[in-house]
Amino acid sequence: MTLPLALTQGDPSGIGPELTLKAYAARRDAGLPPFFVLADPMQLARVAQALAIDVEIEETTPAGAAEVFPRALPVVALGRAVEGAFGRPNPQDAAATIFSIERAVACVVAGEARGVVTNPIAKSVLYAAGFRHPGHTEFLGELATRHFGGAYRPVMMLWAQELAVVPITIHIPLAEAPKRLTKELIIETGEIVARDLKARFGLTDPRLVFAGLNPHAGEDGALGREEIETIAPALDVLRAKGIYVSGPHPADTMFHAAARAKYDVALCPTHDQALIPIKTLAFDRGVNVTLGLPFVRTSPDHGTAFDIAGKGVANPTSLIEAIKLAGRMTA
């Protein structure tokens, strides 16, 4: 049988459990590959009952998950009960949330899963429990080093059928972005993106387009010199390495339909330059893909949504798309 995907529990007080149940319920119509969830089966059963989601839940092992999948949602118990009260995040549940991520990666390393799909976490809740990483992505980078050795630099790509984007700088204050946007960072990010688009997405010659940092891409230095002194020289190095790159271009002209047809991924100096267009075009369907790791990881492109947890209105589309994409990338 095809190896299943490993799905993490996410924060049990958010919408992750509801999304998991709804994604499983939609498995046939959505054409989802087999997956199992690393969670507390009792808590998932409570959510299913409270929200009247008609899904059978069966505790199993990773090895038995593919056999269980056609008849019930396979749950690999973490051995750690969680409270998971709707909309009331509890730092006492953080250890299980972290362990679920660790176990998912371990399952891939052990040959028990083909890739990792992560439900949303609340970093503030994990910080209260002593979590020391800026977020999911950085933690996965550490787990990669722990299991595979060497150093890995994870790169966040947001993907939808209409558009794929990569923010070169991510969760930092906007004022810090020009300082962090170095020639070396741009080159390294471009290399990782080009390599993984070939290896994971099957693109023979991926086309990378780069946005400028400043309005009008600096307008020949009149509005800033980062394009001249940092971005353009980095793109010259990438071209010399045989990577198709274009830019730097004004960010405000890169995302209309005709422009998008000319590239495979847009790389942007700042977080919002990249995320605003994809969340405008595909808010419910965007998928967070981590490049640069020795395993596949995808995630919904949204958070825990504590404000709607337990109301039964959470949209599972992004999680469904994340599972489908992880299946495609590991086929």
MOTA-V771639 format. One record per residue. N is the residue number from 0. RES is the residue in three letters. PSI is psi as a letter, one per 20 degrees, with the letter a starting at -180 (none if undefined). D_FIRST is the distance of its C-alpha to the first C-alpha in whole Angstrom. Layout:
n & res & psi & d_first
N & RES & PSI & D_FIRST
N & RES & PSI & D_FIRST
This chain:
n & res & psi & d_first
0 & MET & q & 0
1 & THR & p & 4
2 & LEU & q & 6
3 & PRO & r & 9
4 & LEU & q & 12
5 & ALA & o & 15
6 & LEU & p & 18
7 & THR & r & 21
8 & GLN & h & 24
9 & GLY & a & 27
10 & ASP & o & 30
11 & PRO & i & 30
12 & SER & i & 33
13 & GLY & b & 32
14 & ILE & i & 30
15 & GLY & g & 27
16 & PRO & g & 26
17 & GLU & g & 27
18 & LEU & g & 25
19 & THR & g & 22
20 & LEU & g & 23
21 & LYS & h & 24
22 & ALA & g & 21
23 & TYR & g & 19
24 & ALA & h & 21
25 & ALA & j & 21
26 & ARG & g & 17
27 & ARG & g & 17
28 & ASP & h & 21
29 & ALA & i & 20
30 & GLY & l & 16
31 & LEU & q & 15
32 & PRO & r & 11
33 & PRO & q & 10
34 & PHE & q & 12
35 & PHE & q & 14
36 & VAL & p & 18
37 & LEU & o & 20
38 & ALA & a & 23
39 & ASP & o & 25
40 & PRO & h & 24
41 & MET & h & 27
42 & GLN & h & 29
43 & LEU & h & 26
44 & ALA & h & 27
45 & ARG & g & 30
46 & VAL & g & 30
47 & ALA & g & 28
48 & GLN & g & 31
49 & ALA & h & 34
50 & LEU & j & 32
51 & ALA & l & 31
52 & ILE & o & 28
53 & ASP & n & 26
54 & VAL & p & 23
55 & GLU & p & 21
56 & ILE & p & 20
57 & GLU & p & 19
58 & GLU & p & 19
59 & THR & a & 16
60 & THR & r & 15
61 & PRO & h & 12
62 & ALA & h & 10
63 & GLY & i & 10
64 & ALA & g & 10
65 & ALA & h & 7
66 & GLU & h & 8
67 & VAL & h & 12
68 & PHE & g & 11
69 & PRO & h & 12
70 & ARG & h & 15
71 & ALA & q & 17
72 & LEU & o & 17
73 & PRO & p & 15
74 & VAL & p & 18
75 & VAL & o & 18
76 & ALA & p & 22
77 & LEU & i & 24
78 & GLY & j & 26
79 & ARG & o & 29
80 & ALA & q & 30
81 & VAL & q & 32
82 & GLU & g & 34
83 & GLY & l & 33
84 & ALA & p & 36
85 & PHE & p & 36
86 & GLY & j & 38
87 & ARG & n & 39
88 & PRO & q & 37
89 & ASN & o & 38
90 & PRO & h & 38
91 & GLN & i & 37
92 & ASP & i & 34
93 & ALA & h & 33
94 & ALA & g & 32
95 & ALA & h & 29
96 & THR & g & 28
97 & ILE & g & 29
98 & PHE & h & 27
99 & SER & g & 24
100 & ILE & g & 24
101 & GLU & g & 24
102 & ARG & h & 21
103 & ALA & g & 19
104 & VAL & g & 20
105 & ALA & h & 20
106 & CYS & h & 16
107 & VAL & g & 16
108 & VAL & h & 18
109 & ALA & i & 16
110 & GLY & k & 13
111 & GLU & i & 11
112 & ALA & q & 11
113 & ARG & i & 12
114 & GLY & r & 15
115 & VAL & p & 18
116 & VAL & p & 19
117 & THR & p & 23
118 & ASN & r & 25
119 & PRO & q & 28
120 & ILE & r & 31
121 & ALA & o & 34
122 & LYS & h & 36
123 & SER & h & 39
124 & VAL & g & 38
125 & LEU & h & 36
126 & TYR & h & 39
127 & ALA & h & 41
128 & ALA & j & 39
129 & GLY & j & 39
130 & PHE & p & 36
131 & ARG & j & 38
132 & HIS & q & 36
133 & PRO & h & 37
134 & GLY & a & 33
135 & HIS & g & 30
136 & THR & g & 30
137 & GLU & h & 32
138 & PHE & g & 30
139 & LEU & h & 27
140 & GLY & g & 29
141 & GLU & g & 30
142 & LEU & h & 27
143 & ALA & g & 26
144 & THR & g & 29
145 & ARG & g & 28
146 & HIS & h & 25
147 & PHE & i & 26
148 & GLY & r & 29
149 & GLY & a & 32
150 & ALA & p & 33
151 & TYR & p & 31
152 & ARG & o & 32
153 & PRO & q & 30
154 & VAL & p & 31
155 & MET & p & 31
156 & MET & p & 30
157 & LEU & p & 30
158 & TRP & p & 28
159 & ALA & r & 29
160 & GLN & h & 29
161 & GLU & h & 32
162 & LEU & q & 33
163 & ALA & p & 31
164 & VAL & q & 34
165 & VAL & o & 34
166 & PRO & p & 37
167 & ILE & g & 39
168 & THR & q & 40
169 & ILE & d & 39
170 & HIS & m & 40
171 & ILE & q & 43
172 & PRO & q & 47
173 & LEU & h & 48
174 & ALA & h & 51
175 & GLU & h & 49
176 & ALA & g & 47
177 & PRO & h & 49
178 & LYS & h & 50
179 & ARG & i & 46
180 & LEU & n & 45
181 & THR & r & 46
182 & LYS & g & 46
183 & GLU & g & 43
184 & LEU & g & 41
185 & ILE & g & 41
186 & ILE & g & 40
187 & GLU & g & 37
188 & THR & g & 36
189 & GLY & g & 36
190 & GLU & g & 35
191 & ILE & g & 31
192 & VAL & g & 31
193 & ALA & g & 31
194 & ARG & g & 29
195 & ASP & h & 26
196 & LEU & h & 27
197 & LYS & g & 26
198 & ALA & h & 23
199 & ARG & h & 21
200 & PHE & i & 23
201 & GLY & k & 24
202 & LEU & p & 27
203 & THR & g & 29
204 & ASP & m & 33
205 & PRO & q & 32
206 & ARG & o & 35
207 & LEU & p & 37
208 & VAL & p & 40
209 & PHE & p & 42
210 & ALA & q & 44
211 & GLY & r & 47
212 & LEU & g & 48
213 & ASN & r & 51
214 & PRO & q & 52
215 & HIS & k & 53
216 & ALA & k & 51
217 & GLY & i & 54
218 & GLU & l & 56
219 & ASP & k & 57
220 & GLY & i & 58
221 & ALA & h & 60
222 & LEU & j & 58
223 & GLY & q & 56
224 & ARG & j & 55
225 & GLU & h & 52
226 & GLU & g & 51
227 & ILE & g & 53
228 & GLU & h & 53
229 & THR & g & 49
230 & ILE & g & 47
231 & ALA & g & 48
232 & PRO & h & 49
233 & ALA & h & 45
234 & LEU & h & 44
235 & ASP & h & 46
236 & VAL & g & 44
237 & LEU & g & 41
238 & ARG & g & 42
239 & ALA & h & 44
240 & LYS & j & 40
241 & GLY & j & 39
242 & ILE & p & 37
243 & TYR & o & 38
244 & VAL & q & 40
245 & SER & q & 43
246 & GLY & a & 45
247 & PRO & p & 46
248 & HIS & q & 47
249 & PRO & p & 48
250 & ALA & h & 46
251 & ASP & i & 47
252 & THR & j & 47
253 & MET & i & 43
254 & PHE & j & 41
255 & HIS & r & 43
256 & ALA & g & 41
257 & ALA & h & 42
258 & ALA & g & 42
259 & ARG & h & 38
260 & ALA & i & 38
261 & LYS & j & 39
262 & TYR & r & 36
263 & ASP & h & 33
264 & VAL & q & 34
265 & ALA & p & 37
266 & LEU & p & 38
267 & CYS & q & 40
268 & PRO & h & 43
269 & THR & q & 43
270 & HIS & g & 40
271 & ASP & h & 42
272 & GLN & h & 42
273 & ALA & g & 38
274 & LEU & h & 37
275 & ILE & g & 40
276 & PRO & g & 39
277 & ILE & h & 35
278 & LYS & h & 36
279 & THR & g & 39
280 & LEU & h & 36
281 & ALA & l & 33
282 & PHE & g & 34
283 & ASP & i & 31
284 & ARG & i & 29
285 & GLY & q & 29
286 & VAL & p & 26
287 & ASN & o & 27
288 & VAL & p & 25
289 & THR & o & 26
290 & LEU & r & 27
291 & GLY & j & 28
292 & LEU & q & 25
293 & PRO & j & 23
294 & PHE & r & 20
295 & VAL & p & 19
296 & ARG & p & 21
297 & THR & r & 22
298 & SER & q & 24
299 & PRO & q & 26
300 & ASP & l & 30
301 & HIS & r & 32
302 & GLY & a & 33
303 & THR & h & 33
304 & ALA & l & 35
305 & PHE & h & 37
306 & ASP & h & 39
307 & ILE & j & 37
308 & ALA & p & 35
309 & GLY & i & 35
310 & LYS & i & 37
311 & GLY & j & 33
312 & VAL & j & 34
313 & ALA & p & 32
314 & ASN & o & 30
315 & PRO & j & 26
316 & THR & g & 26
317 & SER & h & 26
318 & LEU & g & 23
319 & ILE & g & 21
320 & GLU & h & 22
321 & ALA & g & 21
322 & ILE & g & 18
323 & LYS & g & 17
324 & LEU & g & 19
325 & ALA & h & 17
326 & GLY & g & 14
327 & ARG & g & 16
328 & MET & i & 17
329 & THR & j & 14
330 & ALA & none & 13
